[in-house]
Amino acid sequence: MAEEAPLWPDNFLTRVEALALLEGLNADLLASRSATLTLETWCRRHRLADPPTVVARLDRSVDKPASPEQRQRLQVGPDQLVRFRRVRLFCGDKLLSEADNWYVPSRLTADMNRLLETTDTPFGKAVLGLGPTRQTFAVRKLWSPLPEGWESLPPSSPPPAGVRLDIPDALFVHQALLVSAEKIPFSEVTEVYQRQLLDFPAPPDPAGP
């Protein structure tokens, strides 16, 4: 029987804590060269698995051709090969993100292409030798623990004690270009970050029981 997820009680303090954690992770991802390494730091900090290693699980049944807009962002012509890779990133048994990745194999080394085609190595780890940086061009929140304008809303009755905070599967989306140290784009990725990022006990109430 699967272990029950840690309880995040549905109250104002917990919602503020969840918002702060997600905003912090979002900022770390935006400032990072590698989403994979940022997620490993998150996994280690919140003890999601031992060892706190992020692994990719490929879905080889899906193929999505690059759109004309994506080819323009990647600076490739209509006939240049662009490969597609769909992965789910896990830390232990915790699903952290689902990602669609379009990349230009001619801009990677032979060893990088071999890793991507024959193993489940996360893309960010496979291409570290290119000295990549991320250029995030779209961020979209799919859920917020607090409603917009919450600070101006009249106070409401708290939910009964023991009610679990309802966290949806998808939390936020990033779309980014990866560019090499020579400023050449070689990959575009759409990442959907998942609820199991918060699959650890909520911070304790400082007021105590």
C-alpha positions, -999 to +999 in steps of 0.1 A: +000+000+000+014+034-010+024+057+018+000+086+024+013+120+013+024+143+041-004+165+054-004+202+045-033+214+066-056+240+048-050+271+068-037+306+061-002+300+075+003+269+054-009+286+023+016+315+029+044+289+034+035+270+003+034+303-017+068+313-004+083+279-012+070+279-048+080+315-054+115+307-041+118+276-064+105+296-093+132+323-087+159+296-084+149+280-117+148+314-135+183+321-122+198+287-129+218+273-158+202+239-153+167+230-141+179+195-133+206+207-109+182+231-093+157+203-088+184+181-072+192+209-047+154+211-039+152+174-036+182+173-012+170+203+009+135+188+014+147+152+017+124+139-011+146+108-017+179+092-006+200+097-026+185+130-039+193+123-075+170+135-104+165+109-131+146+112-164+121+087-176+115+089-213+083+085-232+095+073-266+060+069-279+055+106-285+069+128-313+061+164-318+076+182-348+091+217-341+067+245-351+079+273-374+080+296-344+103+271-325+126+268-355+128+305-357+138+307-320+163+279-325+177+297-356+173+266-378+159+262-413+128+242-423+149+212-433+174+211-405+169+181-381+153+189-348+147+160-324+120+158-298+123+142-263+095+139-237+106+132-202+093+130-167+119+140-140+117+120-108+135+122-075+131+088-060+094+081-066+084+118-066+074+133-100+089+168-101+083+179-137+072+169-171+091+183-200+089+185-238+123+192-253+132+201-289+169+201-296+193+204-326+215+173-326+241+189-350+249+215-322+257+187-297+287+164-294+284+128-305+287+117-269+258+140-259+236+127-287+244+091-278+234+097-241+201+114-252+192+087-277+202+056-257+198+065-220+175+082-196+201+109-187+184+142-180+190+167-208+205+193-186+232+168-174+239+155-208+247+190-223+267+205-194+298+204-215+283+232-237+283+256-208+246+262-213+225+291-200+187+293-199+168+321-215+133+318-201+108+335-223+075+325-207+064+317-171+028+308-163+013+300-129-013+273-129-020+275-092-015+299-063-021+289-027-036+324-021-062+340-044-053+371-063-059+402-041-060+381-010-046+409+011-077+430+004-103+403+008-125+402+040-115+376+065-132+342+060-138+314+084-109+289+085-117+254+073-122+227+100-090+213+116-075+184+097-087+194+062-059+189+037-048+217+014-059+208-021-028+210-043-034+203-080-011+181-101+004+210-122+018+241-104+036+263-130+051+262-165+084+275-178+093+278-215+130+284-221+157+284-247+191+268-239+220+285-255+257+274-255+286+294-242+290+307-277+254+321-275+240+296-300+206+282-292+204+244-293+172+235-273+138+247-264+120+232-235+085+234-220+085+223-184+054+217-162+063+215-125+043+191-104+026+189-070+050+163-056+076+191-053+057+197-021+055+161-010+071+167+024+057+178+057+045+214+059+067+236+081+055+234+117+033+261+132+056+282+153+027+287+178+028+249+184-001+227+194 
